[in-house]
Every structure is written in C-alpha cells, then in structure tokens.
Amino acid sequence: MELFDVYSLFDVVPVKARGCRVWDEEGREYLDLYGGHAVISIGHSHPDYIKAVSDQLSRIGFYSNSVINPLQSELAHRLGEISGYGDYSLFLDNSGAESNENAAKLASFHTGKDRIIAFRRSFHGRTSGAVAMTDNPSIVSPFNSHHKVSFCDLEDAAAVEEILKGGDVAGVIIEGIQGCGGIHVPSAGFFQELERLCRRYGAVLIADEVQSGYGRSGKFFAHQWAGVHPGIITLGKGIANGIPCGGILISPEFQARKGMLGTTFGGNYIACAGAIAVLDIIEREGLMANALAVGDYIKEALPKSGRIKEVRGKGLMLGIEFNENVAPLRKALLYDKHIFTGVAGQNMIRLLAPLCLSKAEADRFLTAFKEVLA
Ligand SMILES: Cc1ncc(COP(=O)(O)O)c(C=O)c1O
C-alpha cells in the first residue's frame, strides 16, 4: 500500500531532536524555527516531559471517559491557574479542528442558533464545520459547504453587526492571531468591539488559540493582549508538545449536559501527563517571557531590505512578508543553512519556533537569513 499523496514534502528525514534542534538520518543538525507547525512549545524531547509521559505510560496508558481520570482535573486546575481562566471549565479533545468543531457545536446548543461568523483569511481546521469556517474554498468539499457561515473582513465590525442583526448567529470565531492566513494581528479595539457585539446580540465569541495560544504571543492567549474574555477558547498544537491533544475552555455561563460533547481518546492519560508537564515547564522556565523577548529581538534585528514588505506578529509567532515568492529563500534556509522555517501563502516566511528559542539561536538564524538574502 502507498500513502495517500496529499503533503508536499521536504527531502529531510528527522530522527532525533532536542530543544530547538533536529538531526536527520545522516547526522546533520538543523535549527527548528517551525516547531513542527507551532506544536513544539517547550522544545523537543525535554527530559522532564519525557519522564512524565513515560512514567505515565508504564502505569496506565488508556482506559476511557467512563471512569474517573484525576489527571484531567489536575490539568484543568493548572490550566485555569496559568491562563487566568480559573472560573472556566475544560473539555478535552484531540486536535485543533475538533476543538473548533466542539466550540461551534456548543455555541449552537447554548444559543439555539445555527450560523457562525468567521473572518477572511481564517484557518480553523479540516473537519466539516471547521473547514466550513475556514476561508479557503479549495479545501471545502461540497459536503462541507452546507454549514451556515458568513465571512467578514478583520476590523470590519459594522459588517459583523449587520449579520448579527439577522438574529441567527450562534458564534463569532476569530484567531487570536491569524496564522495560516498570513500573521494578521486583530487590533485590541476590534476584539473589544466583537465582545460587545456578541453580548448585545446573544452570540458567543469564540477565540481560536490553537496556534496563537499557549504562551506563543508572550501572553498565555493572544486575545489577552486585548483584555477580552471570549465565551469559548479553543486549544490544540502546543498543549501537549506533540502528543495529539486539544480542548476548549468554556465560560461559567454555559450549562453542561451529560452526553452533550464526547470523544474516545480526548483527555487520555498520556495526553494529560504530557499537557501537565508542558504547563510545568512553561512556568518554571519562564517560556512566555522568553517568547516575547526573543520574538522582539528577532523583529528588531531583521535586516532592512527592499525585498521585505512588512514584519508582523507577536512573540514567537512572526511573519516576514516579502514582495516576492519565498519558496527559494525557504529552500536555501533549509538545505544550505539547515534551518527549518514555515510559510504562509507564497510571499511570507512564518516563524513558529519552540518557546525556548535562545538569543544565540536567534542570532544563528539572523546571520543565515542575511546571507540567503544577499
Ligand atoms: C488557528 C488554527 N486553528 C485550527 C487548526 C487546526 O488544528 P489541527 O490541525 O490540530 O486540527 C490550525 C492548524 O494549523 C490552526 O492554525
């Protein structure tokens, strides 16, 4: 059997990783400024994380959500403390898309309405509702296209209000910082206006923090820069540093009902042990402050070049937008300089490094970047 061929692959076979470094099968070392697409929050193969996960696996790896799993409550408690959302509750699932799917479903249960407002250039995942809320028709199949979703431009609160006036909107979903769509940071004023409008028209504000959350922006959630409190916050990617895990934080105004949400694997022992270790390490090693400091440092030190149109983002979620297609630059960084980076669209290099990136590692990138630009 062959693999279903849907991914464009780089010709690299990673076999080992530590911190912000990855080694291929020939022993070549790479600097990782991509973090496996924003998944590696605490760095690769952190010894405390490995110990927590392997100790847990040697005790019990899986049972089901029909028995008490104290690790879920411990994770909820720790997450409430570090995020400042101690009065919210937690539902655990397996991925970012599933979290957004659950958020839309819960908003719809709660309000009795069936439309979602999403934003142009959004990405919310690949499952049915999540991809329908994603502004990319090329990945929406006819089957996914029946959801009631309306798209507005970021910063266009008047357009959002017009749709809210229709009275059928369950939720407004917005990324803390738009990632795949090109690192667009919504203004604090726009977030605040959305919060006000959602309250006024009885819709739920849903913050998708799958990519921008978990300390990446320098605050635990990117929307916290705006001082708003969404009704639902969705999680994924960095939550368990690579063990599939997702979740939603749910404001106290929502009423749970048995069977309302569910999953087989969500909240399993291994994911919870990994996720608790991630929070321990983020806190103990000051990784949120590091993400902000090193992100600011990179922004400041990036070369001024006529080829660069704009640099956007916060903390270690940065986009360097060029006036040209960046594919050759990204290839040169990977194959000549041995540095992994991401992209967003054709003209943007996207940096999603592990939150433990050091200044020395940032300097290695900056030197290489200047060389490939020259
Ligand atoms: C903002 C955002 N939401 C949701 C998702 C989907 O997450 P997953 O691939 O874990 O389903 C992604 C993935 O890139 C994302 O960036």
The ligand as an ORCA input file, in Angstrom:
! r2SCAN-3c Opt
* xyz 0 1
  C      -5.662     28.639     14.093
  C      -5.808     27.169     13.821
  N      -6.963     26.552     14.158
  C      -7.139     25.236     13.942
  C      -6.158     24.479     13.361
  C      -6.391     23.003     13.116
  O      -5.664     22.243     14.006
  P      -5.463     20.669     13.734
  O      -4.598     20.550     12.531
  O      -4.832     20.161     15.007
  O      -6.807     20.089     13.517
  C      -4.941     25.068     12.987
  C      -3.872     24.274     12.349
  O      -2.977     24.766     11.723
  C      -4.766     26.456     13.226
  O      -3.645     27.086     12.876
*
